[in-house]
Structures are given as structure tokens and as C-alpha cells.
């Protein structure tokens, strides 16, 4: 009976390099080697992703597109094409599943792979990379390790086209001098608090007295920070999370106050959302809206129907009713619509709301492991 060549190599993290830009470069090969930025064109647009040539100028995901233009005025700016990105992602993940039985997809461009049962994990991953490149033209970076934490950090270590294999002790040694923010789950605020304690490297956090971390961060987060800094993780590679809600939202180029403009925008988004739901044979009982005002106050409202639906007329009617009931008191910066409690045809829909204090139905927060698909339009 075949055995794994290296039992410590249990998990791989696969991450497509500059996913959106790479797809665009396949369509526009004349742009290869040039700084390319994928972003919207409005005054409030943000960068979706940037080529590695653009990143050398400080252009990165989520920064304002206007800032990106100042940092790299000679860059080529392309509008995002999410329909194509989703189609390429589906093809890529299909190839991944053909190679590995258990896959946890965590985004359009990345996934964790359970390597259990593979005779040679390294060789298997190299074959997978070749197949993805042949079928999609994409290069990917791979990290392989004993757990998801090591695999994730390893896959980021030598992008693009990185292939890094580490056990836990090697990861601790390699990243000992790195800032705590390198680790998934340690955000900027936590990193700043650690730094204020003199813990500015992973090695410092890993060797910090546990009692001190408990006193500063609590009995759960304190020990967890120490474990993460030591690259200790027991999280298993899970199957793809079920999508329990889908939404469409838009940040306007200018704040809207006119009721007719708001209603027209919401109706268009509801139609686009229902088209997607119908294409995937999904329907849901809970219809919600999201409104962000010009002062960044954000409000959600939702209503649960007796029966699940993906009917555009029904979703639009409910969404417009929720908007009218709220009657935004200030100009609106962002507007969105959501259908939650999703199930496929023939499956029962699940309620996803609770009664708010004001008497309106407030949208309940999804469970930590619940899948949520939110797309800009």
C-alpha cells in the first residue's frame, strides 16, 4: 500500500499569481512586461489588482485608483471583467479537484489542498501547476507544509511562481525576524498592540510569556497569538463552504440623494443578482439592502418571505420597499441588495434574520464559516 513520501507535508496552499491581471495579460499579450492595473474608472474606484511591474511603484490592491495613477502615471489601466474571472476560476479549480480529492476553496484564486494519500506531494503539486498553466495560461505559487498556516505563509514567500516547502521548525526559523502581521489572523491593530509590548517579530511573540499575553489579550486570544507565531495550527482542510448569501453593491461616483436615481440603481442590481441566482439554481427567503451614507453611516434592512425566491420582480419589490421604509436621511454613497438563506432548487431555504429593536427586520450576521458571495457591479 503506497505511503506518503514525507508524512509532515500534509497541506498545500495554491495561489494564482496576480490573478485578474494575469487573465488580462493572456488577452492582451502586448502588455506583458508593462505596469498594468485592473480597476474601475470612477473617482472612487479602487485597485482590484496590479501586475508585479506596477507593484514596484507602490501600487497594490485596494488603494484608490487615483493614488495608483499618481504613483505610476505610465501604467495601463484596464476595467475588471468579473464574469471572465469567475469562469477562469471555475476551470482552474476543476483541474485542482482532478488532482486532489479534498479541496477547500477560499477565493477565486486560492485554495487549500489536503495531500493525504499522495505518494509524492512535491511531484503531484508540480504536475498540477503544469496542468493549470497549460489549460489557463496562469502561473501559481504553492506552499507545502504540515498545516494550513505554514502552507499559506510559504505560498506568499517567493511570489510569483514560488514553490516553497517547509516543516514547522523551518518556518519558525525562516520567518523569525518577520513582523507578526505576516501571519493570517494577526491584523494591523493586534500587531500594533504587540509592538507596543516590544514584540515586533514572530520570534518575540513565540517566546513571550504566555501569562503576559493572556493579561493583555485575554485567555483565548493570548495563547492563540503565541501558537500562531510558532506556526502551530490544527485546522483541517475542509470542503468548499456553502454559499448562504449573494449580493450586489455599488459605490457611486457621486453621492446620490435623488429618490428616483436610488430606486433605479437598486432595481438594476436586483435584476443582476437574480440573473446570477437563477443561473446557479439558487433561491432564498431573506431579501436585504445595505445603505452607506455620505458620512459612512451604514445601515442594513431585511425581510423574510414565506417561500424562497429568485424572481427579479419579487426581489426588486421587496428591496425597494425596504429602501422606502428607511428613507435615507442623507446622500447615499453605497447601495446594495442581498438574498440570504440560499438553497438550491428542491432544498429547503433557511431563515437568516432576527427582529431588530426598531421593529424592522435586521439582517443577521452570517456564521463564521458561512459562505458569502458579494460582488461589485
Beta strands, then each sheet from edge to edge (+ up, - down):
strand 1: 11-16
strand 2: 36-39
strand 3: 47-50
strand 4: 76-78
strand 5: 103-107
strand 6: 110-114
strand 7: 140-145
strand 8: 163-165
strand 9: 243-256
strand 10: 282-293
strand 11: 298-309
strand 12: 332-340
strand 13: 343-344
strand 14: 353-355
strand 15: 361-363
strand 16: 371-376
sheet 1: 5+ 6- 1+ 7- 8-
sheet 2: 3+ 2- 4-
sheet 3: 11+ 10- 12+ 9- 16-
sheet 4: 11+ 10- 13+
sheet 5: 14+ 15-
end
